[in-house]
Amino acid sequence: MQQEKNTSSVNGMLIVFEGISGCGKSESVRALRKYLTDNGYKTSVWEWNSNKVIRNIIKVFDSRGLLTPSIYSFFQWISFLIDYLFKVVPLLKKNYILIADRYIYTGLTRDDVNGAGGAMGRLLHRVVIKPTVVFFLDVSPEVCDRRIKKRGKELFHTNKLIRKNKLLKNKELYYLTKLRSKYLCLFNDKKIQNETNIITVNEDTDAVLKYVDDYISGRRETYEYFKPIN
């Protein structure tokens, strides 16, 4: 069995993958996890909105027609906060390299597109640990829409104005396009750029692996390092 490498020098690393549905985040997460694990690093993966209890509550509200953007936003942030306190922070304190399949930026963009206000998300964003790096998979909405339809899984969102708009021929594509636009606005914000390293990779898994390897090996000296957890 390969010995795990000591990552204590970096006080844990939080690596985040963001992008619209269908952009290929899951594949990149799996590839990076395998690469890091094979090389002996203590690695774990966390997925956005993975709390089963909260997900079931959301399904109940949705089935009864009671799921508004504000209610969905509230539950998504409660789910995030629970996982953040009991999964994200403990793993980083144990010096794990934590790979996040979406992070707080997902909630911020969805709140904006869904018309949920986003006060709770903005508050949490001020206090949570910022990632070492965010890999933004900027794949065209048209490609993502085709992938989602091919899977046969309906794109879930709570923007009722889009759902009820009879003039839109492809409501899913319209939603994905708006979501990508919000991502671009968010990641072009100077405050966001100053808090973490944002790398656009366009599904280039090799580029992701090289960046992370260089970063861990200390060959990314030009980038500001992630602040240790107190």
Secondary structure, DSSP 8 states (H G I E B T S, - for coil): ----B--GGGT-EEEEEE-STTSSHHHHHHHHHHHHHHTTB-EEEEETT--HHHHHHHHHHHHTT---HHHHHHHHHHHHHHHIIIIIHHHHHTT-EEEEES-HHHHHHHHHHHT---HHHHHHHHHS---SEEEE----HHHHHHHHHHHT-------HHHHT-TT-S-HHHHHHHHHHHHHHHHHT-HHHHHHSEEEE-TT-HHHHHHHHHHHHTT--TTS-------
